Amino acid sequence: MQVIILGSGSPLPDPARAGPSTLVRTAVGDLLFDCGRAVLMRCAAVGSGAGAIRGLYLTHLHSDHITDLNDIFTMRWVISLVPNPLPVFGPVGTAALLQATEAMLEPDIGYRLAHHDDLHWRPAATVTEADPGVIFDEGTVRVTAAPTDHAPVRPTLGFRVDDGDRSVVIAGDTVPCPGLDELCAGTDMLVHTVVRRDLIEQVGLPRLTDVLDYHSSVPDAARTAQRHGVQALVLTHLVPAPAPGTEQEWLDQATAHFTGEVVLATDLLKLDVTPPRRR
Ligand SMILES: [Zn+2]
């Protein structure tokens, strides 16, 4: 199993960091977690794309995590030679989001149906508003969802992908919480969104300090990883984007609380999920 960070950024536009999105390459295909700004550009760079995705998993419906849903929805429809509904898994509200996305695209859908004689079906998605538990199970691959805590954003989900004896957790935006702990128990890799509390407090803008109460800081994420003996912690959704030369500060804030491997995400970073060590 391989994890590819497609977008390591946040709502704040950055020339080097696309919006939050992570691709997990499994034995049954590519699973996409969130679809932030420029997700299909990043997919194109690693040989994936809207038509190839076996499932889109949304951790929550904050705009930065779903910015390019409309692009995936449209491109999957336009490039597929037969009807190919997009499988989408997400929290309650996901079905309404897909309906609204389709409504937004109504003029485009009309143009393309009128223009292409061989395209006589509409874009479609199969939506699963996920309850906690196993939500996908095929071959060696299993995806499990659990509630996270990003209040007042509700509901929100974290996901764990197991492929054979390897596993990765995609935390999404959350503070430390029991649901995330449940997913992390015995996992190999934890991909965690983080913010830098110290830097945000220095800036002191209320609109920015507000984000501290519903995101994990770097030490928060590190302590979660440490509690569960995770092998590798991947820090992503970096707020603020690390200034050049400050990467070590981020790593140091994690290694102060976590004895495993720490990785500071960059876009298109590929990480092999290694088999579990003997415990
Ligand atoms: Zn969020």
Residues whose N, C-alpha, C, O or C-beta is under 5 A from the ligand:
A	BS01	ZN	H62 D173
